[in-house]
Amino acid sequence: MKPLNGRAFTAADVKFTFERYQREGVNTRYFVNVAAFETPDPLTLKVTMKKPMADFLVPLGSFYTTLHPKELVDDGRIEKTGVETQPLRRSFDHECSCAAR
C-alpha cells in the first residue's frame, strides 16, 4: 500500500480496526464469531473463527466497514479525517459505480 501519514498501511492497522469493531460500535455483530486476529507479518492478517461462517466475508467487503490507522483514533482525528487506502475510487453518481484508479 502507498504510505499513510508518512508510513505504510499494514496488517496491524487492519487488526486494530477489526478489534475496535469487535468491541464497540454498530459493526460489533459482524465480529462476534471471531476467536482471534493475528498478524504474522506486516502484510498478512489471519482471522480465526469460533465456527465456520461464510457470511463473514460480506462485511469485510462492505463500504461501511472502513479501515483506518490507530493514530487517527488515538488523537481523535478519526471524527474529522478521511483516509483512502483502497485500490478503487468510489464515484457516487446515480448508479453508484466504482472506477479503478
N, C-alpha and C positions, 0 to 999 in steps of 0.2 A: 504494500500500500504506500501511497505518497506520504510524505511527512505530515504529521498532525501537530500543530502547535510547536513546531520545531523538533518533533520526534516521530518515529514510526508508529502507526496504529498496530497494536499487537493482539494476540490471543488473550493476554492479560486484561486488556480493555473489554473484550467481549465477555470474559469470565466475570469481571466486576459488574458489568451491566446486567447480565443474566442473574447473578446472585442478588443484585439490588431488586430486580423484578420479582425474584422468588420471595423476598422479604416484605415488599411494600408496593403499593400502587394498584392500578387497575389490571395489570397483567399477571398477578400472582397465580391465578387459576391455571395459567398455561404451564407453570413450573412446579406444581405440587407433586408430580410424579418423578421429578429429578432427584436422584440419590446423590450425585456429585458432579462437579465441573472440575476438570483438570487441564493444565497447560503444560504438556510435556516438552514443548519448545515454543519459541515466540510466534510461530505461525499456525499452531495446532491447538484446537480446543476439543477435548474429549468430554462427552456428556454420557454419564451412566444413569440409566433409568431404573426405577424401582421395579417396573414391569414393562413389557412391550407396549408401545403406544405409537402407532403410525401417525396419528393426527398431530403429534408434537412438531412435525415438520411445518405445519401450516403457520403457526405463529412466528416461527423463525424467519419466514419469508415475508411476513406482514409489514406493511407500511407503518403500522403503529408500534411495532417492536423495534425501536431505533437503538442504535449502538452509539455509545459516547465514552470519551475518556474520563477516567476517575477524577482528574484535576478540575474538570468543569463542575462536578458535583461537590467536591471538597471546598471550592471557593465560591460556590453559589452562582456561577455564570451559566449553569445549565438552564436557568429560567429565562435567559436573555440571549444566549449564543447558539447559533446553528452551526453544525459541523457536518460536512458531507464527505463520506468515505466510500460511497457506493460507486461501482463502475457504470451505473446508469444515471442519467439526469432525468428526473421526473418532470414532465411537462403537463400542467393542469389545464387542458383545454376541454372542450365539451366531450371529447372521447376519453379523456384521462389516459393518454398514451404515454409510453416511455420511449425515450430516444437514447441510443448508445452514444457515448462521447467519442 
